[in-house]
Amino acid sequence: MTATAAELAAMARARELGLAVLGTTSPNPAVGAVLLAADGTPVGEGATAPPGGLHAEVQALAQAGERARGGTAVVTLEPCAHTGRTGPCAEALVAAGVARVVVAVPEPTQLAGGGAARLRAVGVDVELGVEQQAAEEGALGAWLTGVREGRPAVVWKVAGTLDGRVAAADGSSRWVTGPEARAAVHRLRATCDAVVVGSGTALTDDPQLTVRDADGRDAPRQPLRVVLDRRGRLPATARVLDDAAPTLISAAPGPRELLDELFARDVRRVLLEGGPTLAAAFLRAGLVDEVVVHLAPKLLGAGAPLVDDLGITGIGDALTLRVTGLTRLGGDVEIRLRPTRHTGVRRVADSHGATGGG
Ligand SMILES: NC(=O)c1ccc[n+]([C@@H]2O[C@H](COP(=O)([O-])OP(=O)(O)OC[C@H]3O[C@@H](n4cnc5c(N)ncnc54)[C@H](OP(=O)(O)O)[C@@H]3O)[C@@H](O)[C@H]2O)c1
């Protein structure tokens, strides 16, 4: 049996629930869950609470109460079978009398694995891999990058003009885009555990790099602010050093070393907001997983480019990306993309035409 229409609708809702808590759950995955009663009616929903809090399934079960009996749990990640800071979700589903469990992504870790097997052993019907790619490219993506590659996922965000300039010839870049796009950047920051710039951006723009709401107030939860400053050029007066959020000044020799440092601090999703120098360093290292471009309908004709030299000379070797989303933000356009390969410019060139991944 494949998933029913009600289950697919519940899975779409579960993905939304996961996205709503992205940025608050690291190092744990941002999971969403919906409980359907035996007749297919939604009777409970949940999403991963901050570390130490309840898992998505347990919250959905609590909302559903007795109506979970004979019903279906729809979850973006396979229910865990281990007792961490909270009890195993597979046991909670069995105890509530759930008859069927529909899962997008099978649990990839040994530690938490075995949930599906445990459920099947007591007669629960389990469907794995339902709309798996959508869940993997959504709220679970960063956590999965951590499991598979032992590093945080990197989202490179850049605001540019139609001719691909991020700053004018005089270095000014405030503001390339309008207020709607800038508000979207604050929402994007809120989904990340750390925001990274290079010393070039910190010195030129002196950004504060905090998450602010529509009224300009600091959000209660702030990502770690990171400045890559190997030569110690950042002045003590820099706004990024104020007490609005924690800040790390790193002298890591390269992007991978920085990501290792951040991973050890439980960071799973990084927003790269640096200038063209740092963007090129991350792209050359194959360490960009998602790209968010805010394109302003303006022309400058001169000024800093979106990205510095990538060592590419022929069009056939272009670093190729796949468009995953297109949204109008006021007068600007947001384009979301993913490099078609993770493995760096050279390998992308070698495997010209390859798709998928992500
Ligand atoms: N429109 C936009 O979205 C946007 C966003 C950001 C910046 N900008 C503009 O971009 C310009 C600044 O560009 P930028 O390229 O100088 O900024 P950047 O990429 O943020 O900073 C570059 C600096 O980062 C440091 N760095 C540390 N680790 C590095 C590594 N592994 N590889 C390369 N560099 C590393 C280097 O200084 P050390 O060697 O001292 O460490 C380097 O000079 C400004 O005009 C700013 O307004 C625009």
Ligand as a Chemical Component Dictionary entry (heavy atoms), coordinates in Angstrom:
data_LIG
# 
_chem_comp.id                   LIG 
_chem_comp.type                 NON-POLYMER 
_chem_comp.pdbx_formal_charge   0 
_chem_comp.three_letter_code    LIG 
# 
loop_
_chem_comp_atom.comp_id 
_chem_comp_atom.atom_id 
_chem_comp_atom.alt_atom_id 
_chem_comp_atom.type_symbol 
_chem_comp_atom.charge 
_chem_comp_atom.model_Cartn_x 
_chem_comp_atom.model_Cartn_y 
_chem_comp_atom.model_Cartn_z 
_chem_comp_atom.pdbx_ordinal 
LIG N1  N1  N 0  25.133 42.430 -1.352 1  
LIG C1  C1  C 0  25.493 41.472 -0.549 2  
LIG O1  O1  O 0  24.774 40.481 -0.352 3  
LIG C2  C2  C 0  26.817 41.550 0.164  4  
LIG C3  C3  C 0  27.088 40.653 1.204  5  
LIG C4  C4  C 0  28.321 40.744 1.824  6  
LIG C5  C5  C 0  29.251 41.665 1.403  7  
LIG N2  N2  N 1  28.951 42.523 0.399  8  
LIG C6  C6  C 0  29.943 43.499 -0.085 9  
LIG O2  O2  O 0  31.141 42.790 -0.381 10 
LIG C7  C7  C 0  32.251 43.640 -0.123 11 
LIG C8  C8  C 0  33.240 42.901 0.761  12 
LIG O3  O3  O 0  33.744 41.832 0.029  13 
LIG P1  P1  P 0  34.863 40.856 0.583  14 
LIG O4  O4  O 0  34.991 39.795 -0.448 15 
LIG O5  O5  O -1 36.059 41.626 0.994  16 
LIG O6  O6  O 0  34.160 40.290 1.921  17 
LIG P2  P2  P 0  34.262 38.893 2.666  18 
LIG O7  O7  O 0  34.312 37.770 1.700  19 
LIG O8  O8  O 0  33.169 38.874 3.654  20 
LIG O9  O9  O 0  35.637 38.988 3.457  21 
LIG C9  C9  C 0  36.844 38.702 2.834  22 
LIG C10 C10 C 0  37.905 38.459 3.872  23 
LIG O10 O10 O 0  37.601 37.265 4.596  24 
LIG C11 C11 C 0  38.780 36.798 5.183  25 
LIG N3  N3  N 0  38.867 35.351 5.136  26 
LIG C12 C12 C 0  38.928 34.528 6.199  27 
LIG N4  N4  N 0  39.015 33.263 5.837  28 
LIG C13 C13 C 0  39.059 33.259 4.501  29 
LIG C14 C14 C 0  39.166 32.232 3.532  30 
LIG N5  N5  N 0  39.243 30.953 3.878  31 
LIG N6  N6  N 0  39.185 32.568 2.237  32 
LIG C15 C15 C 0  39.070 33.855 1.864  33 
LIG N7  N7  N 0  38.954 34.876 2.744  34 
LIG C16 C16 C 0  38.942 34.585 4.043  35 
LIG C17 C17 C 0  39.937 37.441 4.426  36 
LIG O11 O11 O 0  40.600 38.310 5.320  37 
LIG P3  P3  P 0  41.736 37.694 6.279  38 
LIG O12 O12 O 0  42.764 37.112 5.388  39 
LIG O13 O13 O 0  42.218 38.828 7.092  40 
LIG O14 O14 O 0  41.108 36.646 7.151  41 
LIG C18 C18 C 0  39.265 38.214 3.313  42 
LIG O15 O15 O 0  39.924 39.405 3.011  43 
LIG C19 C19 C 0  31.704 44.888 0.518  44 
LIG O16 O16 O 0  31.633 45.908 -0.468 45 
LIG C20 C20 C 0  30.327 44.490 0.962  46 
LIG O17 O17 O 0  29.444 45.596 0.958  47 
LIG C21 C21 C 0  27.751 42.480 -0.235 48 
# 
loop_
_chem_comp_bond.comp_id 
_chem_comp_bond.atom_id_1 
_chem_comp_bond.atom_id_2 
_chem_comp_bond.value_order 
_chem_comp_bond.pdbx_ordinal 
LIG N1  C1  SING 1  
LIG C1  O1  DOUB 2  
LIG C1  C2  SING 3  
LIG C2  C3  SING 4  
LIG C2  C21 DOUB 5  
LIG C3  C4  DOUB 6  
LIG C4  C5  SING 7  
LIG C5  N2  DOUB 8  
LIG N2  C6  SING 9  
LIG N2  C21 SING 10 
LIG C6  O2  SING 11 
LIG C6  C20 SING 12 
LIG O2  C7  SING 13 
LIG C7  C8  SING 14 
LIG C7  C19 SING 15 
LIG C8  O3  SING 16 
LIG O3  P1  SING 17 
LIG P1  O4  DOUB 18 
LIG P1  O5  SING 19 
LIG P1  O6  SING 20 
LIG O6  P2  SING 21 
LIG P2  O7  DOUB 22 
LIG P2  O8  SING 23 
LIG P2  O9  SING 24 
LIG O9  C9  SING 25 
LIG C9  C10 SING 26 
LIG C10 O10 SING 27 
LIG C10 C18 SING 28 
LIG O10 C11 SING 29 
LIG C11 N3  SING 30 
LIG C11 C17 SING 31 
LIG N3  C12 SING 32 
LIG N3  C16 SING 33 
LIG C12 N4  DOUB 34 
LIG N4  C13 SING 35 
LIG C13 C14 SING 36 
LIG C13 C16 DOUB 37 
LIG C14 N5  SING 38 
LIG C14 N6  DOUB 39 
LIG N6  C15 SING 40 
LIG C15 N7  DOUB 41 
LIG N7  C16 SING 42 
LIG C17 O11 SING 43 
LIG C17 C18 SING 44 
LIG O11 P3  SING 45 
LIG P3  O12 DOUB 46 
LIG P3  O13 SING 47 
LIG P3  O14 SING 48 
LIG C18 O15 SING 49 
LIG C19 O16 SING 50 
LIG C19 C20 SING 51 
LIG C20 O17 SING 52 
# 
